[in-house]
Every structure is written in C-alpha cells, then in structure tokens.
Amino acid sequence: MLTAGEDGSAVVFNKDTSKVVSTLRASSRPLNRAIFHPTYGQIFTAGSDGCVKYWSLDSGSCIASLGNLHRDEVTGLSVHATGDYLASCSLDGSWTLCDIATGTALTKKKTNLGLQCVNFHPDGL
C-alpha cells in the first residue's frame, strides 16, 4: 500500500507484515498523489510544490526530480499501459507526457482551467 501525506512524505506499507517498508521524504509541502509503476519497482509522487519525483522502491532513493513541468500544484499522475510513459496534470491548467526511461517531457499542453486528474485508458489507446 502507498500513501501520500500532508507532511510531504510517501509511505510504503506492507499489509502482510503490517510494517512500514519505506518512508520517502518527497517535499516540505503536502503530496497530492503517489502511484506505483506496475513493473519497474518505482514510485512516482506529485506535490503541491509543483514537482514530480521518481523513486526506487528497493532503495527508497529519489531517481529523478522533475521540478520544471508545472507552475502550480501537481494534482494527477498516470502510468501508460506500456509502462514507458507518465502523464501529469496541474492546477496551472497544464498536462505533460514524460518518457519514464529518460525523465524528459515529450509534450506539454496548456488549458484554460486547472486540472484535477489525468488517466490513461487501461489498454493504452
């Protein structure tokens, strides 16, 4: 189980052992989202500081910090069905598609309204 907290931490909890596996100190501001990558052993966090971060599930260390994607709180994250791409959205009205392997933004689009969530269709189309 994975939680995103108001204290800026993401906590990984093993329900079978009822123990905290890892606590990831992502930000000094609240986290809005935290999700698992389905196969890479990574966690992604989105904060009210505008940052998206990639974490190693095994070591609990930050792999990459993408602080230049959005100008306001990041409110949504979604991993594509292939596991290769991450979408994020923000209250600044932007959404971004990133290549997970390189940590680079492939495209960024702006809307006139703040965005609350982003999701890929389960089949990836």
The first five atom37 places (N, CA, C, CB, O) and aatype in JSON, in Angstrom:
{
  "aatype": [12, 10, 16, 0, 7, 6, 3, 7, 15, 0, 19, 19, 13, 2, 11, 3, 16, 15, 11, 19, 19, 15, 16, 10, 1, 0, 15, 15, 1, 14, 10, 2, 1, 0, 9, 13, 8, 14, 16, 18, 7, 5, 9, 13, 16, 0, 7, 15, 3, 7, 4, 19, 11, 18, 17, 15, 10, 3, 15, 7, 15, 4, 9, 0, 15, 10, 7, 2, 10, 8, 1, 3, 6, 19, 16, 7, 10, 15, 19, 8, 0, 16, 7, 3, 18, 10, 0, 15, 4, 15, 10, 3, 7, 15, 17, 16, 10, 4, 3, 9, 0, 16, 7, 16, 0, 10, 16, 11, 11, 11, 16, 2, 10, 7, 10, 5, 4, 19, 2, 13, 8, 14, 3, 7, 10],
  "atom_mask": [
    [1, 1, 1, 1, 1],
    [1, 1, 1, 1, 1],
    [1, 1, 1, 1, 1],
    [1, 1, 1, 1, 1],
    [1, 1, 1, 0, 1],
    [1, 1, 1, 1, 1],
    [1, 1, 1, 1, 1],
    [1, 1, 1, 0, 1],
    [1, 1, 1, 1, 1],
    [1, 1, 1, 1, 1],
    [1, 1, 1, 1, 1],
    [1, 1, 1, 1, 1],
    [1, 1, 1, 1, 1],
    [1, 1, 1, 1, 1],
    [1, 1, 1, 1, 1],
    [1, 1, 1, 1, 1],
    [1, 1, 1, 1, 1],
    [1, 1, 1, 1, 1],
    [1, 1, 1, 1, 1],
    [1, 1, 1, 1, 1],
    [1, 1, 1, 1, 1],
    [1, 1, 1, 1, 1],
    [1, 1, 1, 1, 1],
    [1, 1, 1, 1, 1],
    [1, 1, 1, 1, 1],
    [1, 1, 1, 1, 1],
    [1, 1, 1, 1, 1],
    [1, 1, 1, 1, 1],
    [1, 1, 1, 1, 1],
    [1, 1, 1, 1, 1],
    [1, 1, 1, 1, 1],
    [1, 1, 1, 1, 1],
    [1, 1, 1, 1, 1],
    [1, 1, 1, 1, 1],
    [1, 1, 1, 1, 1],
    [1, 1, 1, 1, 1],
    [1, 1, 1, 1, 1],
    [1, 1, 1, 1, 1],
    [1, 1, 1, 1, 1],
    [1, 1, 1, 1, 1],
    [1, 1, 1, 0, 1],
    [1, 1, 1, 1, 1],
    [1, 1, 1, 1, 1],
    [1, 1, 1, 1, 1],
    [1, 1, 1, 1, 1],
    [1, 1, 1, 1, 1],
    [1, 1, 1, 0, 1],
    [1, 1, 1, 1, 1],
    [1, 1, 1, 1, 1],
    [1, 1, 1, 0, 1],
    [1, 1, 1, 1, 1],
    [1, 1, 1, 1, 1],
    [1, 1, 1, 1, 1],
    [1, 1, 1, 1, 1],
    [1, 1, 1, 1, 1],
    [1, 1, 1, 1, 1],
    [1, 1, 1, 1, 1],
    [1, 1, 1, 1, 1],
    [1, 1, 1, 1, 1],
    [1, 1, 1, 0, 1],
    [1, 1, 1, 1, 1],
    [1, 1, 1, 1, 1],
    [1, 1, 1, 1, 1],
    [1, 1, 1, 1, 1],
    [1, 1, 1, 1, 1],
    [1, 1, 1, 1, 1],
    [1, 1, 1, 0, 1],
    [1, 1, 1, 1, 1],
    [1, 1, 1, 1, 1],
    [1, 1, 1, 1, 1],
    [1, 1, 1, 1, 1],
    [1, 1, 1, 1, 1],
    [1, 1, 1, 1, 1],
    [1, 1, 1, 1, 1],
    [1, 1, 1, 1, 1],
    [1, 1, 1, 0, 1],
    [1, 1, 1, 1, 1],
    [1, 1, 1, 1, 1],
    [1, 1, 1, 1, 1],
    [1, 1, 1, 1, 1],
    [1, 1, 1, 1, 1],
    [1, 1, 1, 1, 1],
    [1, 1, 1, 0, 1],
    [1, 1, 1, 1, 1],
    [1, 1, 1, 1, 1],
    [1, 1, 1, 1, 1],
    [1, 1, 1, 1, 1],
    [1, 1, 1, 1, 1],
    [1, 1, 1, 1, 1],
    [1, 1, 1, 1, 1],
    [1, 1, 1, 1, 1],
    [1, 1, 1, 1, 1],
    [1, 1, 1, 0, 1],
    [1, 1, 1, 1, 1],
    [1, 1, 1, 1, 1],
    [1, 1, 1, 1, 1],
    [1, 1, 1, 1, 1],
    [1, 1, 1, 1, 1],
    [1, 1, 1, 1, 1],
    [1, 1, 1, 1, 1],
    [1, 1, 1, 1, 1],
    [1, 1, 1, 1, 1],
    [1, 1, 1, 0, 1],
    [1, 1, 1, 1, 1],
    [1, 1, 1, 1, 1],
    [1, 1, 1, 1, 1],
    [1, 1, 1, 1, 1],
    [1, 1, 1, 1, 1],
    [1, 1, 1, 1, 1],
    [1, 1, 1, 1, 1],
    [1, 1, 1, 1, 1],
    [1, 1, 1, 1, 1],
    [1, 1, 1, 1, 1],
    [1, 1, 1, 0, 1],
    [1, 1, 1, 1, 1],
    [1, 1, 1, 1, 1],
    [1, 1, 1, 1, 1],
    [1, 1, 1, 1, 1],
    [1, 1, 1, 1, 1],
    [1, 1, 1, 1, 1],
    [1, 1, 1, 1, 1],
    [1, 1, 1, 1, 1],
    [1, 1, 1, 1, 1],
    [1, 1, 1, 0, 1],
    [1, 1, 1, 1, 1]
  ],
  "atom_positions": [
    [[0.85, -1.16, 0.0], [0.0, 0.0, 0.0], [0.9, 1.23, 0.0], [-0.97, -0.01, 1.22], [1.99, 1.21, 0.57]],
    [[0.43, 2.3, -0.66], [1.2, 3.53, -0.78], [0.31, 4.71, -0.42], [1.78, 3.69, -2.21], [-0.82, 4.81, -0.89]],
    [[0.82, 5.6, 0.42], [0.06, 6.8, 0.79], [0.87, 8.04, 0.48], [-0.32, 6.77, 2.29], [2.1, 8.01, 0.48]],
    [[0.17, 9.13, 0.21], [0.78, 10.45, 0.0], [0.28, 11.34, 1.12], [0.44, 11.06, -1.42], [-0.93, 11.5, 1.3]],
    [[1.2, 11.94, 1.88], [0.79, 12.66, 3.07], [0.93, 14.16, 3.02], [0.0, 0.0, 0.0], [1.67, 14.72, 2.21]],
    [[0.19, 14.81, 3.9], [0.27, 16.26, 4.04], [1.63, 16.72, 4.56], [-0.82, 16.76, 4.96], [1.99, 17.88, 4.41]],
    [[2.38, 15.79, 5.16], [3.72, 16.14, 5.66], [4.77, 16.08, 4.56], [4.11, 15.22, 6.8], [5.95, 16.29, 4.84]],
    [[4.37, 15.8, 3.31], [5.3, 15.72, 2.19], [5.97, 14.38, 2.04], [0.0, 0.0, 0.0], [6.92, 14.25, 1.27]],
    [[5.5, 13.37, 2.76], [6.09, 12.04, 2.7], [5.16, 11.05, 2.02], [6.45, 11.55, 4.1], [3.93, 11.13, 2.15]],
    [[5.77, 10.11, 1.3], [5.05, 8.96, 0.77], [5.48, 7.77, 1.61], [5.33, 8.73, -0.77], [6.67, 7.59, 1.87]],
    [[4.52, 6.97, 2.03], [4.82, 5.83, 2.89], [4.39, 4.55, 2.19], [4.12, 5.97, 4.27], [3.25, 4.42, 1.74]],
    [[5.33, 3.59, 2.11], [5.05, 2.27, 1.56], [4.83, 1.33, 2.73], [6.23, 1.77, 0.62], [5.68, 1.2, 3.62]],
    [[3.68, 0.66, 2.73], [3.28, -0.19, 3.84], [3.03, -1.6, 3.32], [2.01, 0.36, 4.54], [2.32, -1.78, 2.33]],
    [[3.6, -2.6, 3.97], [3.37, -4.0, 3.62], [2.2, -4.51, 4.45], [4.66, -4.87, 3.86], [2.31, -4.66, 5.66]],
    [[1.09, -4.78, 3.8], [-0.11, -5.2, 4.54], [0.04, -6.6, 5.13], [-1.32, -5.17, 3.62], [-0.6, -6.91, 6.14]],
    [[0.88, -7.45, 4.52], [1.06, -8.8, 5.03], [1.82, -8.83, 6.36], [1.8, -9.64, 4.01], [1.51, -9.62, 7.25]],
    [[2.82, -7.94, 6.47], [3.61, -7.9, 7.71], [3.16, -6.78, 8.65], [5.08, -7.72, 7.37], [3.63, -6.69, 9.78]],
    [[2.25, -5.94, 8.17], [1.78, -4.77, 8.93], [2.93, -3.86, 9.36], [1.01, -5.23, 10.16], [2.93, -3.34, 10.47]],
    [[3.9, -3.69, 8.45], [5.06, -2.84, 8.74], [5.28, -1.82, 7.63], [6.32, -3.7, 8.93], [4.98, -2.07, 6.46]],
    [[5.82, -0.67, 8.02], [6.24, 0.34, 7.05], [7.52, -0.16, 6.39], [6.44, 1.74, 7.73], [8.49, -0.47, 7.07]],
    [[7.51, -0.22, 5.06], [8.66, -0.66, 4.3], [9.61, 0.5, 4.05], [8.22, -1.29, 2.97], [10.83, 0.35, 4.14]],
    [[9.04, 1.66, 3.73], [9.86, 2.82, 3.39], [9.06, 4.1, 3.58], [10.37, 2.71, 1.93], [7.85, 4.13, 3.37]],
    [[9.75, 5.14, 3.98], [9.18, 6.48, 4.06], [10.01, 7.38, 3.17], [9.13, 7.01, 5.53], [11.2, 7.55, 3.39]],
    [[9.38, 7.95, 2.15], [10.06, 8.78, 1.18], [9.76, 10.24, 1.47], [9.64, 8.41, -0.27], [8.61, 10.67, 1.38]],
    [[10.77, 11.0, 1.83], [10.61, 12.43, 2.13], [10.66, 13.19, 0.81], [11.71, 12.94, 3.12], [11.74, 13.57, 0.35]],
    [[9.51, 13.43, 0.22], [9.43, 14.0, -1.12], [9.45, 15.52, -1.15], [8.2, 13.51, -1.8], [9.97, 16.11, -2.09]],
    [[8.9, 16.15, -0.13], [8.72, 17.6, -0.18], [8.49, 18.15, 1.22], [7.55, 17.97, -1.1], [8.16, 17.42, 2.15]],
    [[8.68, 19.45, 1.36], [8.32, 20.12, 2.62], [6.84, 20.55, 2.58], [9.24, 21.34, 2.86], [6.29, 21.0, 3.59]],
    [[6.22, 20.4, 1.43], [4.8, 20.73, 1.26], [4.01, 19.44, 1.03], [4.6, 21.72, 0.07], [4.6, 18.41, 0.74]],
    [[2.69, 19.47, 1.16], [1.87, 18.26, 1.02], [2.03, 17.58, -0.34], [0.42, 18.6, 1.23], [2.25, 18.23, -1.36]],
    [[1.92, 16.25, -0.32], [1.86, 15.47, -1.55], [0.4, 15.3, -1.94], [2.56, 14.07, -1.37], [-0.46, 15.13, -1.09]],
    [[0.14, 15.35, -3.23], [-1.22, 15.19, -3.74], [-1.47, 13.79, -4.3], [-1.49, 16.21, -4.8], [-2.6, 13.3, -4.25]],
    [[-0.43, 13.16, -4.84], [-0.57, 11.84, -5.44], [0.71, 11.04, -5.23], [-0.9, 11.95, -6.94], [1.81, 11.58, -5.15]],
    [[0.53, 9.72, -5.15], [1.65, 8.77, -5.15], [1.14, 7.51, -5.81], [2.2, 8.49, -3.68], [0.08, 7.0, -5.44]],
    [[1.89, 7.0, -6.79], [1.48, 5.79, -7.5], [2.67, 4.88, -7.72], [0.82, 6.15, -8.85], [3.82, 5.33, -7.79]],
    [[2.4, 3.59, -7.83], [3.41, 2.59, -8.15], [3.54, 2.46, -9.67], [3.06, 1.23, -7.51], [2.55, 2.58, -10.39]],
    [[4.76, 2.21, -10.14], [4.93, 1.76, -11.53], [4.58, 0.28, -11.54], [6.41, 2.03, -12.07], [4.99, -0.44, -10.62]],
    [[3.85, -0.21, -12.52], [3.39, -1.61, -12.48], [4.5, -2.66, -12.58], [2.42, -1.84, -13.58], [4.3, -3.79, -12.14]],
    [[5.66, -2.32, -13.16], [6.71, -3.34, -13.34], [8.11, -2.89, -12.99], [6.7, -3.8, -14.73], [8.96, -3.75, -12.73]],
    [[8.42, -1.62, -12.95], [9.81, -1.14, -12.78], [10.3, -1.1, -11.34], [9.93, 0.22, -13.35], [11.5, -0.91, -11.12]],
    [[9.44, -1.28, -10.36], [9.89, -1.12, -8.98], [10.14, 0.34, -8.64], [0.0, 0.0, 0.0], [11.07, 0.66, -7.9]],
    [[9.31, 1.21, -9.2], [9.42, 2.65, -8.96], [8.11, 3.19, -8.4], [9.81, 3.39, -10.26], [7.04, 2.61, -8.57]],
    [[8.25, 4.32, -7.74], [7.11, 5.07, -7.22], [7.21, 6.48, -7.8], [7.08, 5.09, -5.63], [8.31, 7.01, -7.96]],
    [[6.08, 7.06, -8.09], [6.03, 8.44, -8.57], [5.23, 9.26, -7.56], [5.4, 8.54, -10.0], [4.18, 8.81, -7.1]],
    [[5.72, 10.44, -7.22], [5.0, 11.33, -6.32], [4.76, 12.66, -7.01], [5.78, 11.54, -5.0], [5.54, 13.1, -7.85]],
    [[3.65, 13.3, -6.63], [3.29, 14.62, -7.15], [2.97, 15.51, -5.98], [2.09, 14.53, -8.14], [2.17, 15.15, -5.11]],
    [[3.59, 16.68, -5.96], [3.42, 17.54, -4.8], [2.79, 18.88, -5.07], [0.0, 0.0, 0.0], [2.67, 19.32, -6.21]],
    [[2.4, 19.52, -3.99], [1.86, 20.87, -4.09], [2.97, 21.88, -4.35], [1.09, 21.24, -2.82], [2.7, 23.06, -4.55]],
    [[4.22, 21.41, -4.36], [5.35, 22.27, -4.72], [5.58, 22.29, -6.23], [6.61, 21.8, -4.02], [6.51, 22.96, -6.7]],
    [[4.75, 21.57, -7.01], [4.86, 21.55, -8.46], [5.81, 20.5, -9.0], [0.0, 0.0, 0.0], [6.02, 20.44, -10.21]],
    [[6.38, 19.66, -8.14], [7.37, 18.67, -8.57], [6.76, 17.28, -8.74], [8.49, 18.6, -7.56], [5.86, 16.87, -8.01]],
    [[7.29, 16.58, -9.73], [7.05, 15.16, -9.92], [8.37, 14.47, -9.64], [6.49, 14.82, -11.37], [9.4, 14.87, -10.18]],
    [[8.35, 13.44, -8.8], [9.59, 12.72, -8.47], [9.43, 11.24, -8.72], [9.98, 12.97, -7.0], [8.35, 10.66, -8.53]],
    [[10.54, 10.61, -9.16], [10.61, 9.16, -9.35], [11.45, 8.62, -8.22], [11.22, 8.78, -10.75], [12.48, 9.2, -7.86]],
    [[11.02, 7.5, -7.64], [11.7, 6.89, -6.51], [11.97, 5.41, -6.78], [10.87, 7.06, -5.23], [11.18, 4.75, -7.45]],
    [[13.06, 4.91, -6.27], [13.33, 3.48, -6.3], [12.61, 2.84, -5.13], [14.87, 3.18, -6.25], [12.79, 3.25, -3.98]],
    [[11.81, 1.83, -5.4], [11.09, 1.12, -4.35], [12.07, 0.34, -3.47], [10.04, 0.18, -4.95], [11.88, 0.25, -2.26]],
    [[13.11, -0.22, -4.08], [14.08, -1.03, -3.34], [14.93, -0.2, -2.38], [14.99, -1.75, -4.3], [15.07, -0.56, -1.21]],
    [[15.49, 0.91, -2.87], [16.41, 1.69, -2.04], [15.74, 2.85, -1.32], [17.54, 2.2, -2.87], [16.27, 3.37, -0.34]],
    [[14.57, 3.27, -1.81], [13.9, 4.42, -1.23], [14.54, 5.74, -1.62], [0.0, 0.0, 0.0], [14.23, 6.78, -1.03]],
    [[15.43, 5.71, -2.61], [16.11, 6.94, -3.03], [15.42, 7.57, -4.23], [17.59, 6.65, -3.36], [14.76, 6.89, -5.02]],
    [[15.58, 8.88, -4.35], [14.99, 9.63, -5.46], [15.83, 9.39, -6.71], [14.9, 11.15, -5.12], [17.04, 9.62, -6.71]],
    [[15.2, 8.93, -7.78], [15.88, 8.68, -9.06], [15.94, 9.97, -9.87], [15.16, 7.56, -9.87], [16.97, 10.28, -10.48]],
    [[14.84, 10.71, -9.89], [14.78, 11.95, -10.66], [13.74, 12.88, -10.06], [14.45, 11.67, -12.15], [12.73, 12.43, -9.5]],
    [[14.0, 14.16, -10.18], [13.06, 15.18, -9.73], [12.78, 16.09, -10.92], [13.61, 15.99, -8.51], [13.69, 16.72, -11.46]],
    [[11.53, 16.15, -11.31], [11.13, 16.97, -12.45], [10.38, 18.19, -11.93], [10.26, 16.16, -13.45], [9.15, 18.18, -11.85]],
    [[11.1, 19.21, -11.57], [10.51, 20.39, -10.97], [10.09, 21.45, -11.95], [0.0, 0.0, 0.0], [9.52, 22.47, -11.55]],
    [[10.36, 21.24, -13.23], [10.04, 22.28, -14.22], [8.85, 21.94, -15.1], [11.24, 22.53, -15.08], [8.63, 22.61, -16.11]],
    [[8.07, 20.93, -14.74], [6.94, 20.53, -15.57], [5.73, 21.44, -15.4], [6.55, 19.11, -15.25], [5.03, 21.75, -16.37]],
    [[5.48, 21.87, -14.17], [4.26, 22.63, -13.87], [4.6, 23.82, -12.98], [3.21, 21.72, -13.19], [5.59, 23.81, -12.24]],
    [[3.76, 24.84, -13.05], [3.97, 26.06, -12.26], [3.09, 26.15, -11.02], [3.72, 27.27, -13.13], [3.14, 27.13, -10.28]],
    [[2.28, 25.11, -10.79], [1.4, 25.07, -9.63], [1.33, 23.62, -9.15], [-0.05, 25.63, -9.98], [2.08, 22.77, -9.63]],
    [[0.47, 23.35, -8.2], [0.35, 22.01, -7.62], [0.12, 20.95, -8.7], [-0.79, 21.97, -6.61], [-0.7, 21.14, -9.6]],
    [[0.85, 19.85, -8.59], [0.61, 18.71, -9.46], [-0.48, 17.87, -8.8], [1.93, 17.86, -9.7], [-0.34, 17.44, -7.65]],
    [[-1.57, 17.66, -9.53], [-2.75, 17.04, -8.94], [-3.04, 15.64, -9.46], [-3.93, 17.9, -9.2], [-3.86, 14.93, -8.87]],
    [[-2.39, 15.23, -10.54], [-2.68, 13.91, -11.09], [-1.47, 13.26, -11.73], [0.0, 0.0, 0.0], [-0.61, 13.94, -12.29]],
    [[-1.42, 11.94, -11.65], [-0.36, 11.12, -12.27], [-1.0, 9.86, -12.84], [0.77, 10.76, -11.24], [-1.97, 9.34, -12.28]],
    [[-0.46, 9.38, -13.95], [-0.93, 8.13, -14.53], [0.21, 7.51, -15.34], [-2.2, 8.35, -15.41], [0.89, 8.2, -16.1]],
    [[0.41, 6.2, -15.17], [1.39, 5.46, -15.96], [0.68, 4.79, -17.12], [2.15, 4.41, -15.08], [-0.36, 4.15, -16.93]],
    [[1.23, 4.94, -18.33], [0.68, 4.33, -19.53], [0.75, 2.81, -19.44], [1.43, 4.83, -20.78], [1.6, 2.28, -18.73]],
    [[-0.13, 2.12, -20.15], [-0.21, 0.65, -20.11], [1.1, -0.03, -20.51], [-1.32, 0.18, -21.02], [1.39, -1.13, -20.05]],
    [[1.89, 0.62, -21.36], [3.19, 0.05, -21.75], [4.22, 0.16, -20.63], [3.71, 0.75, -23.01], [5.23, -0.54, -20.63]],
    [[3.96, 1.06, -19.67], [4.91, 1.32, -18.59], [6.02, 2.28, -18.98], [0.0, 0.0, 0.0], [6.93, 2.53, -18.2]],
    [[5.95, 2.82, -20.2], [7.02, 3.68, -20.72], [6.79, 5.17, -20.49], [7.19, 3.43, -22.18], [7.73, 5.96, -20.55]],
    [[5.55, 5.56, -20.23], [5.21, 6.98, -20.16], [4.46, 7.32, -18.89], [4.39, 7.38, -21.36], [3.71, 6.51, -18.34]],
    [[4.67, 8.55, -18.43], [3.98, 9.08, -17.26], [3.3, 10.37, -17.66], [4.95, 9.29, -16.06], [3.94, 11.26, -18.23]],
    [[2.02, 10.49, -17.36], [1.28, 11.74, -17.58], [1.09, 12.41, -16.23], [-0.1, 11.48, -18.28], [0.86, 11.75, -15.22]],
    [[1.18, 13.73, -16.23], [0.92, 14.5, -15.01], [0.06, 15.7, -15.4], [2.25, 14.97, -14.32], [0.08, 16.15, -16.54]],
    [[-0.7, 16.21, -14.42], [-1.5, 17.4, -14.65], [-1.43, 18.3, -13.42], [-2.98, 17.03, -14.98], [-1.02, 17.87, -12.34]],
    [[-1.84, 19.55, -13.61], [-1.64, 20.54, -12.57], [-2.79, 21.55, -12.5], [-0.33, 21.27, -12.8], [-3.57, 21.7, -13.44]],
    [[-2.85, 22.22, -11.36], [-3.81, 23.31, -11.2], [-3.48, 24.5, -12.1], [-3.84, 23.77, -9.75], [-4.32, 25.38, -12.29]],
    [[-2.27, 24.53, -12.68], [-1.93, 25.61, -13.61], [-2.58, 25.4, -14.98], [-0.41, 25.7, -13.77], [-2.42, 26.23, -15.88]],
    [[-3.32, 24.29, -15.15], [-4.03, 24.02, -16.39], [-3.21, 23.26, -17.41], [0.0, 0.0, 0.0], [-3.64, 23.1, -18.56]],
    [[-2.04, 22.77, -17.03], [-1.2, 22.05, -17.98], [-1.22, 20.55, -17.71], [0.23, 22.57, -17.93], [-1.44, 20.1, -16.58]],
    [[-0.97, 19.78, -18.78], [-0.71, 18.35, -18.63], [0.55, 18.05, -19.43], [-1.93, 17.48, -19.11], [0.83, 18.68, -20.45]],
    [[1.3, 17.07, -18.95], [2.59, 16.74, -19.55], [2.71, 15.24, -19.72], [3.75, 17.27, -18.69], [2.24, 14.47, -18.88]],
    [[3.33, 14.82, -20.8], [3.63, 13.42, -21.06], [5.14, 13.26, -21.03], [3.04, 12.95, -22.43], [5.86, 13.92, -21.8]],
    [[5.65, 12.38, -20.14], [7.09, 12.19, -19.97], [7.5, 10.77, -20.34], [7.5, 12.49, -18.53], [6.73, 9.82, -20.16]],
    [[8.71, 10.64, -20.85], [9.34, 9.35, -21.07], [9.96, 8.93, -19.74], [10.42, 9.41, -22.23], [10.83, 9.63, -19.23]],
    [[9.52, 7.82, -19.18], [9.99, 7.4, -17.86], [11.47, 7.04, -17.88], [9.17, 6.22, -17.35], [12.2, 7.35, -16.94]],
    [[11.93, 6.38, -18.95], [13.32, 5.93, -19.02], [14.31, 7.09, -19.0], [13.54, 5.1, -20.27], [15.38, 6.99, -18.39]],
    [[13.96, 8.19, -19.66], [14.88, 9.33, -19.74], [14.52, 10.47, -18.79], [14.93, 9.85, -21.16], [15.34, 11.34, -18.52]],
    [[13.29, 10.45, -18.29], [12.83, 11.53, -17.41], [12.59, 12.84, -18.14], [0.0, 0.0, 0.0], [12.59, 13.9, -17.51]],
    [[12.4, 12.78, -19.45], [12.2, 14.0, -20.23], [10.74, 14.16, -20.64], [13.09, 14.0, -21.47], [10.02, 13.18, -20.86]],
    [[10.33, 15.41, -20.72], [8.97, 15.73, -21.17], [8.91, 15.61, -22.68], [8.55, 17.15, -20.72], [9.71, 16.22, -23.39]],
    [[7.96, 14.82, -23.18], [7.78, 14.65, -24.62], [6.83, 15.7, -25.17], [7.25, 13.25, -24.93], [7.0, 16.17, -26.3]],
    [[5.84, 16.06, -24.38], [4.9, 17.1, -24.79], [4.28, 17.73, -23.55], [3.8, 16.52, -25.71], [4.16, 17.1, -22.5]],
    [[3.9, 18.99, -23.71], [3.21, 19.71, -22.63], [2.13, 20.55, -23.28], [4.21, 20.6, -21.78], [2.39, 21.28, -24.24]],
    [[0.93, 20.45, -22.75], [-0.21, 21.2, -23.28], [-0.83, 22.01, -22.16], [-1.26, 20.25, -23.92], [-0.81, 21.61, -21.0]],
    [[-1.39, 23.17, -22.53], [-1.99, 24.08, -21.56], [-3.47, 24.25, -21.87], [-1.27, 25.45, -21.56], [-3.85, 24.38, -23.03]],
    [[-4.29, 24.24, -20.83], [-5.72, 24.5, -20.95], [-6.03, 25.78, -20.18], [-6.57, 23.29, -20.43], [-5.15, 26.36, -19.54]],
    [[-7.26, 26.21, -20.24], [-7.66, 27.43, -19.54], [-8.13, 27.19, -18.12], [-8.75, 28.12, -20.3], [-8.34, 28.14, -17.37]],
    [[-8.29, 25.93, -17.73], [-8.78, 25.6, -16.4], [-7.8, 24.7, -15.68], [-10.15, 24.92, -16.49], [-7.09, 23.91, -16.31]],
    [[-7.77, 24.81, -14.37], [-6.94, 23.92, -13.56], [-7.41, 22.48, -13.71], [0.0, 0.0, 0.0], [-8.61, 22.21, -13.76]],
    [[-6.46, 21.56, -13.77], [-6.78, 20.14, -13.95], [-6.61, 19.4, -12.63], [-5.88, 19.51, -15.04], [-5.67, 19.64, -11.89]],
    [[-7.54, 18.49, -12.36], [-7.54, 17.74, -11.11], [-7.04, 16.31, -11.25], [-8.92, 17.72, -10.54], [-6.49, 15.75, -10.3]],
    [[-7.22, 15.7, -12.43], [-6.8, 14.31, -12.59], [-6.45, 14.02, -14.03], [-7.9, 13.35, -12.11], [-6.91, 14.7, -14.95]],
    [[-5.63, 13.0, -14.21], [-5.26, 12.53, -15.54], [-5.16, 11.02, -15.47], [-3.91, 13.18, -16.04], [-4.61, 10.48, -14.51]],
    [[-5.68, 10.32, -16.48], [-5.62, 8.86, -16.53], [-5.54, 8.38, -17.96], [-6.83, 8.25, -15.83], [-6.22, 8.9, -18.84]],
    [[-4.71, 7.38, -18.18], [-4.68, 6.68, -19.46], [-5.77, 5.63, -19.45], [-3.28, 6.04, -19.73], [-6.13, 5.1, -18.4]],
    [[-6.29, 5.32, -20.62], [-7.22, 4.2, -20.74], [-6.43, 2.93, -20.43], [-7.87, 4.14, -22.19], [-5.26, 2.84, -20.81]],
    [[-7.01, 1.96, -19.76], [-6.27, 0.75, -19.36], [-5.59, 0.01, -20.5], [-7.19, -0.18, -18.68], [-4.56, -0.63, -20.28]],
    [[-6.15, 0.07, -21.76], [-5.49, -0.63, -22.86], [-4.43, 0.22, -23.55], [-6.52, -1.08, -23.87], [-3.78, -0.25, -24.48]],
    [[-4.26, 1.47, -23.11], [-3.21, 2.34, -23.63], [-3.56, 3.09, -24.89], [0.0, 0.0, 0.0], [-2.74, 3.87, -25.38]],
    [[-4.75, 2.88, -25.44], [-5.11, 3.59, -26.69], [-5.62, 4.97, -26.43], [-6.15, 2.81, -27.46], [-5.97, 5.69, -27.36]]
  ]
}
